[in-house]
């Protein structure tokens, strides 16, 4: 049971990271598009 909770926490953290990255991308679309064009 403890392991399952840890897996859940890891998935939750990964989800949070993705959300943060998406927020950064939407906040700074110019820098992101510039980085992609290189």
N, CA, C and O atoms as a printed pandas DataFrame, in Angstrom:
     atom_number atom_name residue_name chain_id  residue_number  x_coord  y_coord  z_coord
0              1         N          UNK        A               1    0.839   -1.199    0.000
1              2        CA          UNK        A               1    0.000    0.000    0.000
2              3         C          UNK        A               1    0.878    1.255    0.000
3              4         O          UNK        A               1    0.582    2.237   -0.682
4              5         N          UNK        A               2    1.978    1.202    0.789
5              6        CA          UNK        A               2    2.857    2.365    0.833
6              7         C          UNK        A               2    3.457    2.672   -0.530
7              8         O          UNK        A               2    3.598    3.830   -0.924
8              9         N          UNK        A               3    3.815    1.581   -1.253
9             10        CA          UNK        A               3    4.423    1.791   -2.568
10            11         C          UNK        A               3    3.426    2.449   -3.513
11            12         O          UNK        A               3    3.780    3.346   -4.278
12            13         N          UNK        A               4    2.178    1.995   -3.453
13            14        CA          UNK        A               4    1.190    2.564   -4.357
14            15         C          UNK        A               4    1.045    4.067   -4.099
15            16         O          UNK        A               4    0.915    4.856   -5.034
16            17         N          UNK        A               5    1.069    4.449   -2.816
17            18        CA          UNK        A               5    0.938    5.876   -2.498
18            19         C          UNK        A               5    2.120    6.650   -3.081
19            20         O          UNK        A               5    1.960    7.753   -3.604
20            21         N          UNK        A               6    3.321    6.047   -2.980
21            22        CA          UNK        A               6    4.502    6.742   -3.506
22            23         C          UNK        A               6    4.368    6.915   -5.019
23            24         O          UNK        A               6    4.692    7.973   -5.558
24            25         N          UNK        A               7    3.890    5.875   -5.699
25            26        CA          UNK        A               7    3.693    5.994   -7.152
26            27         C          UNK        A               7    2.706    7.115   -7.438
27            28         O          UNK        A               7    2.893    7.901   -8.367
28            29         N          UNK        A               8    1.657    7.180   -6.634
29            30        CA          UNK        A               8    0.639    8.210   -6.822
30            31         C          UNK        A               8    1.282    9.587   -6.642
31            32         O          UNK        A               8    1.059   10.499   -7.438
32            33         N          UNK        A               9    2.077    9.720   -5.592
33            34        CA          UNK        A               9    2.728   11.008   -5.335
34            35         C          UNK        A               9    3.639   11.381   -6.509
35            36         O          UNK        A               9    3.669   12.537   -6.931
36            37         N          UNK        A              10    4.375   10.407   -7.031
37            38        CA          UNK        A              10    5.281   10.689   -8.149
38            39         C          UNK        A              10    4.482   11.154   -9.361
39            40         O          UNK        A              10    4.858   12.117  -10.028
40            41         N          UNK        A              11    3.379   10.465   -9.642
41            42        CA          UNK        A              11    2.550   10.852  -10.782
42            43         C          UNK        A              11    1.986   12.253  -10.559
43            44         O          UNK        A              11    1.919   13.060  -11.486
44            45         N          UNK        A              12    1.584   12.533   -9.324
45            46        CA          UNK        A              12    1.032   13.853   -9.014
46            47         C          UNK        A              12    2.087   14.934   -9.223
47            48         O          UNK        A              12    1.800   15.988   -9.791
48            49         N          UNK        A              13    3.302   14.670   -8.765
49            50        CA          UNK        A              13    4.383   15.648   -8.923
50            51         C          UNK        A              13    4.668   15.877  -10.407
51            52         O          UNK        A              13    4.831   17.016  -10.845
52            53         N          UNK        A              14    4.726   14.785  -11.180
53            54        CA          UNK        A              14    4.988   14.913  -12.611
54            55         C          UNK        A              14    3.897   15.754  -13.263
55            56         O          UNK        A              14    4.174   16.595  -14.118
56            57         N          UNK        A              15    2.646   15.513  -12.845
57            58        CA          UNK        A              15    1.532   16.283  -13.394
58            59         C          UNK        A              15    1.705   17.764  -13.066
59            60         O          UNK        A              15    1.509   18.628  -13.921
60            61         N          UNK        A              16    2.071   18.043  -11.832
61            62        CA          UNK        A              16    2.271   19.438  -11.419
62            63         C          UNK        A              16    3.376   20.084  -12.254
63            64         O          UNK        A              16    3.239   21.225  -12.697
64            65         N          UNK        A              17    4.467   19.352  -12.466
65            66        CA          UNK        A              17    5.570   19.900  -13.260
66            67         C          UNK        A              17    5.097   20.249  -14.661
67            68         O          UNK        A              17    5.419   21.315  -15.185
68            69         N          UNK        A              18    4.325   19.340  -15.273
69            70        CA          UNK        A              18    3.826   19.595  -16.623
70            71         C          UNK        A              18    2.972   20.853  -16.640
71            72         O          UNK        A              18    3.078   21.677  -17.548
72            73         N          UNK        A              19    2.115   20.993  -15.618
73            74        CA          UNK        A              19    1.259   22.188  -15.541
74            75         C          UNK        A              19    2.117   23.443  -15.443
75            76         O          UNK        A              19    1.843   24.444  -16.104
76            77         N          UNK        A              20    3.159   23.386  -14.613
77            78        CA          UNK        A              20    4.030   24.557  -14.447
78            79         C          UNK        A              20    4.712   24.904  -15.772
79            80         O          UNK        A              20    4.803   26.074  -16.145
80            81         N          UNK        A              21    5.190   23.878  -16.474
81            82        CA          UNK        A              21    5.852   24.116  -17.755
82            83         C          UNK        A              21    4.873   24.754  -18.727
83            84         O          UNK        A              21    5.219   25.700  -19.434
84            85         N          UNK        A              22    3.643   24.231  -18.760
85            86        CA          UNK        A              22    2.649   24.780  -19.675
86            87         C          UNK        A              22    2.364   26.242  -19.320
87            88         O          UNK        A              22    2.207   27.087  -20.201
88            89         N          UNK        A              23    2.299   26.524  -18.011
89            90        CA          UNK        A              23    2.054   27.907  -17.574
90            91         C          UNK        A              23    3.180   28.814  -18.065
91            92         O          UNK        A              23    2.933   29.899  -18.590
92            93         N          UNK        A              24    4.412   28.356  -17.889
93            94        CA          UNK        A              24    5.559   29.165  -18.330
94            95         C          UNK        A              24    5.474   29.405  -19.833
95            96         O          UNK        A              24    5.727   30.513  -20.307
96            97         N          UNK        A              25    5.113   28.356  -20.583
97            98        CA          UNK        A              25    5.035   28.493  -22.039
98            99         C          UNK        A              25    3.983   29.534  -22.419
99           100         O          UNK        A              25    4.213   30.365  -23.298
100          101         N          UNK        A              26    2.836   29.485  -21.758
101          102        CA          UNK        A              26    1.766   30.418  -22.100
102          103         C          UNK        A              26    2.123   31.829  -21.644
103          104         O          UNK        A              26    1.733   32.814  -22.271
104          105         N          UNK        A              27    2.875   31.913  -20.538
105          106        CA          UNK        A              27    3.262   33.231  -20.037
106          107         C          UNK        A              27    4.288   33.887  -20.961
107          108         O          UNK        A              27    4.248   35.097  -21.186
108          109         N          UNK        A              28    5.203   33.081  -21.490
109          110        CA          UNK        A              28    6.259   33.623  -22.357
110          111         C          UNK        A              28    6.242   32.898  -23.707
111          112         O          UNK        A              28    7.153   32.124  -23.999
112          113         N          UNK        A              29    5.233   33.135  -24.519
113          114        CA          UNK        A              29    5.171   32.431  -25.814
114          115         C          UNK        A              29    6.278   32.888  -26.764
115          116         O          UNK        A              29    6.739   32.103  -27.592
116          117         N          UNK        A              30    6.710   34.146  -26.656
117          118        CA          UNK        A              30    7.748   34.649  -27.558
118          119         C          UNK        A              30    9.055   33.892  -27.345
119          120         O          UNK        A              30    9.664   33.414  -28.301
120          121         N          UNK        A              31    9.485   33.784  -26.080
121          122        CA          UNK        A              31   10.749   33.111  -25.804
122          123         C          UNK        A              31   10.671   31.655  -26.239
123          124         O          UNK        A              31   11.642   31.102  -26.756
124          125         N          UNK        A              32    9.511   31.034  -26.029
125          126        CA          UNK        A              32    9.382   29.617  -26.383
126          127         C          UNK        A              32    9.480   29.447  -27.900
127          128         O          UNK        A              32   10.193   28.562  -28.376
128          129         N          UNK        A              33    8.776   30.279  -28.661
129          130        CA          UNK        A              33    8.812   30.149  -30.116
130          131         C          UNK        A              33   10.221   30.441  -30.631
131          132         O          UNK        A              33   10.687   29.810  -31.580
132          133         N          UNK        A              34   10.896   31.407  -29.994
133          134        CA          UNK        A              34   12.272   31.716  -30.410
134          135         C          UNK        A              34   13.157   30.488  -30.217
135          136         O          UNK        A              34   13.935   30.124  -31.100
136          137         N          UNK        A              35   13.027   29.853  -29.047
137          138        CA          UNK        A              35   13.855   28.687  -28.742
138          139         C          UNK        A              35   13.573   27.578  -29.764
139          140         O          UNK        A              35   14.491   26.874  -30.184
140          141         N          UNK        A              36   12.319   27.424  -30.157
141          142        CA          UNK        A              36   11.973   26.358  -31.094
142          143         C          UNK        A              36   12.558   26.626  -32.477
143          144         O          UNK        A              36   12.972   25.692  -33.163
144          145         N          UNK        A              37   12.596   27.900  -32.896
145          146        CA          UNK        A              37   13.044   28.208  -34.259
146          147         C          UNK        A              37   14.536   27.951  -34.422
147          148         O          UNK        A              37   14.995   27.724  -35.541
148          149         N          UNK        A              38   15.309   27.981  -33.331
149          150        CA          UNK        A              38   16.751   27.772  -33.462
150          151         C          UNK        A              38   17.074   26.363  -33.908
151          152         O          UNK        A              38   18.245   26.020  -34.068
